[in-house]
Amino acid sequence: MAAIEPTGEQLRRLREMDHKGPVVMLNLLKFKPDGGAELYNKYSEVAGRLVTEIGGKILYYGSQKMPVIGHEEWDAVLLVQYPSISAFLTMTSDERYQKAVHYRNESLLDSRLYALETIAGPKK
């Protein structure tokens, strides 16, 4: 099933999450043919400036070469680090973001957005 925007329940759970410190958001994007990527770029111009303004940063933006495990195919993968979940929510409620988000919604056939938490890896 295609998913473009979070549900009210997902936003509520994100707001109530007991998480302190930075959060990385994993975006998986499937663009509409004939201009979806270009339309998404209009959204990215505004969103990218806002991410920087709130102290976040884009960690990675690239295209999928092929699935090695699984079968889903995505046109683009984006990792964005935010200083906090609160900063992410503040950004998405900003008037400038609200005026630009329609470009994102109109550009996509499907998407996923995952809030990620860093976990300790194996000790060296």
Secondary structure, DSSP 8 states (H G I E B T S, - for coil): ----S--HHHHHHHHH----S-EEEEEEEEE-TTTHHHHHHHHHHHHHHHHHHTT-EEEEEE-----SSS----SEEEEEEES-HHHHHHHHHSHHHHHHHHHHHHHEEEEEEEEE--------
